[in-house]
Amino acid sequence: MDTTIDPVSGYPGALAVAGNRAHSAVSWAAIAAGAVVAAATSLLLVALGGGVGLASLSPWTHTGASVTTFTAITAIGLIVVQWVSAGTGGYIAGRLRTRWHGVHTHEVFFRDTAHGFITWATATLLATTAAAFIASSTTSAGAAMVAASSAASAASVDPYDVDTLLRPANPSTAPSGNDERAQTIRILARGLTTDEVSADDRAYLAQIVSAQAGVPTAEAQTRVDTELAKVQAAKIQAKQAADKARKAAEAASIFTALAMLIGAFIASISAALGGRLRDLHP
């Protein structure tokens, strides 16, 4: 069949073929093939990126990537995954679709971009369930390991602090005080929950400290105030860590949406490129 090259789009035009208009404009086989390739590529890259992201984390204090750094790495990784997987799937769909004879070049361009977009949408639906498990075990769990590792220990009462609080001036003459120690832990734990310790509890703690440690009431009260200040500081640190984790999750969600939009655009353009090459090489 005689063909001509459109000078604007670069697509080859073709003479009309009788009866061709009855055929569907959608090549579902090509879309399915491109979507499967895109989904598989996406899962491969997500798994690879998850391994790289977890390698940057560390449970040790002051080591490994921070929450901000991990979020930035995750955002960049999502964009790269979308670019590569969507581009590959769209290109495959464009090269494998059937050739449309007797269709205006502008219509061919639209159909190709639509095929790319449908391929991206189908691949996204296919990969959502499988990627959810991998993403939850890398992005969410990884960010939580960095943000909440210190908060988990900070938001609890350290038995050593209680030992220090009840440390007697003369250990050889001090009673065991096991019940008082347990009460002290419960009072401090309640302070973590309610964000405050009542005046009665403060006075009672001072009496326990004075009796157990064998120190004057004024010194006992000073110990109590110091320990309560540490408890409140731990509570504030825990809230700050939780707020950082929330902001990291918020940023990751926004970057995910932007990456998906970029992926849809890349898939459409790649399908148009693949379709053009398909028509140039009948």
C-alpha positions in Angstrom: 0.0 0.0 0.0 1.2 3.5 -0.8 2.1 5.6 2.3 3.2 9.1 2.9 5.0 10.7 5.8 3.2 13.4 7.6 5.6 16.4 8.0 4.2 17.6 11.3 3.9 14.4 13.4 6.3 12.2 11.5 3.7 9.4 11.3 3.3 7.6 8.0 -0.2 8.2 6.5 -2.0 5.5 4.6 -4.8 5.3 2.0 -8.1 4.3 3.4 -8.9 0.6 3.5 -12.5 -0.3 3.0 -14.2 -1.7 6.1 -11.3 -0.9 8.4 -13.4 1.6 10.4 -15.4 -1.3 11.9 -12.4 -2.5 13.8 -11.7 -1.5 17.4 -9.3 1.3 18.0 -7.9 -0.4 21.1 -5.3 -3.1 20.9 -5.9 -4.9 24.2 -3.3 -7.5 23.6 -0.6 -4.9 23.2 -1.9 -3.1 26.3 -1.9 -6.3 28.3 1.6 -7.1 27.2 2.9 -3.6 28.1 1.1 -3.6 31.4 2.6 -6.9 32.4 6.1 -5.7 31.5 5.5 -2.5 33.3 4.2 -4.2 36.5 7.1 -6.7 36.5 9.7 -3.9 36.0 8.1 -1.9 38.7 8.2 -4.7 41.2 11.8 -5.5 40.3 12.9 -1.9 40.8 10.8 -1.5 44.1 12.5 -4.6 45.5 15.9 -3.3 44.5 15.2 0.1 45.8 13.9 -1.3 49.1 17.1 -3.2 49.6 19.2 -0.1 48.9 17.0 2.0 51.3 17.2 -0.5 54.1 21.0 -0.7 53.7 21.1 3.0 54.5 19.3 2.5 57.8 20.8 1.5 61.1 19.3 0.8 64.6 22.3 2.3 66.3 22.2 5.8 67.6 23.6 8.6 65.4 24.3 6.2 62.5 22.5 5.5 59.3 20.2 7.8 57.3 17.9 10.2 59.0 14.1 10.3 58.5 14.6 13.3 56.1 17.3 11.5 54.1 15.3 8.3 53.9 12.2 10.2 52.7 14.3 11.9 50.0 15.7 8.6 48.9 12.2 7.1 48.8 10.9 10.0 46.7 13.7 9.8 44.2 13.3 6.0 44.0 9.5 6.2 43.3 10.1 8.7 40.4 12.8 6.5 38.9 10.6 3.4 39.2 7.8 5.2 37.5 10.0 6.6 34.7 11.6 3.2 33.9 8.6 0.9 34.3 6.0 3.2 32.6 8.4 4.0 29.8 9.2 0.4 29.2 5.5 -0.7 29.3 4.3 2.1 27.1 7.0 1.5 24.5 6.1 -2.2 24.4 2.4 -1.5 24.0 3.2 1.0 21.1 5.4 -1.5 19.2 3.0 -4.4 19.6 -0.3 -2.7 18.7 -2.0 -3.4 15.4 -1.4 -1.0 12.5 -4.3 1.3 11.8 -4.7 1.8 8.1 -6.6 4.8 6.7 -6.4 6.8 10.0 -5.3 10.4 10.1 -1.9 10.8 11.7 -3.2 13.0 14.4 -5.7 10.3 15.4 -2.9 7.7 15.3 -0.9 9.9 17.7 -3.9 10.2 20.0 -4.5 6.5 20.0 -0.9 5.7 20.8 -0.8 8.1 23.7 -4.2 6.6 24.9 -2.7 3.1 24.7 0.3 4.2 26.8 -2.0 5.8 29.4 -4.2 2.7 29.6 -1.1 0.5 29.8 0.1 2.6 32.8 -3.3 2.4 34.5 -3.5 -1.3 34.0 0.0 -1.9 35.3 -0.7 0.3 38.3 -3.7 -1.8 39.2 -1.8 -5.0 38.7 1.2 -3.9 40.8 -0.8 -2.3 43.6 -1.5 -5.5 45.6 2.0 -6.9 45.3 3.8 -3.6 45.8 1.8 -2.8 48.9 3.6 -5.5 50.9 7.1 -4.6 49.7 6.5 -0.8 50.2 5.1 -1.3 53.7 8.1 -3.4 54.7 10.6 -0.8 53.3 9.2 2.7 53.3 6.9 2.6 56.4 8.8 0.1 58.5 12.1 1.7 57.5 11.1 5.2 58.3 9.6 3.9 61.6 12.8 2.2 62.5 14.7 5.5 62.1 12.1 7.8 63.6 10.8 5.7 66.4 13.9 3.7 67.6 14.9 6.4 70.0 11.3 7.3 70.8 10.5 3.7 71.8 13.2 3.8 74.5 12.6 7.4 75.5 8.9 6.9 76.1 9.4 4.3 78.8 10.6 4.5 82.4 14.2 3.2 82.7 14.6 1.1 85.9 18.1 2.6 86.3 16.5 6.0 86.8 14.4 4.6 89.6 17.5 3.0 91.1 19.2 6.4 91.0 16.1 8.1 92.4 16.0 5.7 95.4 19.7 5.3 95.9 20.3 5.5 99.7 23.0 7.5 101.4 23.9 4.4 103.4 23.0 1.2 101.4 23.8 -1.1 104.2 21.1 0.3 106.5 18.4 0.9 103.8 15.3 -1.3 103.6 14.5 -3.3 100.5 11.6 -1.1 99.5 10.3 -3.3 96.7 6.7 -2.1 96.9 7.7 1.5 97.0 9.9 1.0 93.9 7.0 -0.5 92.0 4.7 2.4 93.1 7.3 4.9 91.9 7.5 3.2 88.5 3.7 3.3 88.2 3.5 7.0 89.1 6.2 7.9 86.6 4.6 5.7 83.9 1.3 7.5 84.5 3.1 10.8 84.2 4.1 9.7 80.7 0.5 9.0 79.8 -1.1 12.1 81.3 1.7 14.6 80.7 1.7 15.6 84.3 2.2 14.4 87.8 -0.2 15.7 90.5 1.0 17.6 93.5 -0.1 14.7 95.8 1.9 12.2 93.7 4.9 14.6 93.9 4.7 14.8 97.6 4.3 11.0 97.9 7.3 10.4 95.7 9.3 12.8 97.9 8.3 10.9 101.0 9.3 7.6 99.4 12.7 9.0 98.3 13.4 10.5 101.7 12.5 7.2 103.5 14.3 4.9 101.0 17.4 7.0 100.3 17.7 8.4 103.8 18.0 12.0 102.6 16.3 15.2 103.8 13.0 16.0 102.4 14.3 19.0 100.4 16.9 16.9 98.7 14.3 14.2 98.0 12.0 16.8 96.5 14.9 17.9 94.3 15.5 14.3 93.1 11.8 14.0 92.3 11.6 17.2 90.3 14.7 16.2 88.4 13.3 12.8 87.5 9.9 14.2 86.5 11.7 16.7 84.2 13.4 13.8 82.5 10.1 12.0 82.1 8.5 15.1 80.5 11.5 15.6 78.2 11.2 11.9 77.1 7.5 12.5 76.4 8.3 15.6 74.3 11.0 13.7 72.3 8.5 10.9 71.6 6.0 13.4 70.3 8.6 15.1 68.2 9.7 11.7 66.7 6.0 10.9 66.0 5.5 14.2 64.3 8.6 13.7 62.1 7.3 10.3 61.1 3.9 11.9 60.2 5.6 14.5 58.1 7.7 11.9 56.4 4.6 9.8 55.6 2.9 12.9 54.3 5.8 13.8 52.0 6.1 10.2 50.8 2.4 10.2 49.9 2.7 13.5 47.9 5.8 12.3 46.1 4.1 9.0 45.2 1.2 10.9 43.6 3.6 13.1 41.6 5.6 10.1 40.6 2.5 8.4 39.3 1.5 11.5 37.2 5.0 11.5 35.7 4.7 7.8 35.0 1.4 8.3 33.1 3.0 11.0 31.0 6.1 8.9 30.3 4.0 5.9 29.3 1.9 8.0 26.9 5.0 9.5 25.2 6.8 6.1 25.1 3.8 4.5 23.5 3.6 7.2 20.9 7.3 6.7 20.1 6.8 2.9 19.9 3.8 3.3 17.7 5.6 5.6 15.3 8.5 3.1 15.0 5.9 0.3 14.5 4.4 2.2 11.5 7.8 3.1 10.0 8.8 -0.6 9.9 5.7 -2.5 8.7 
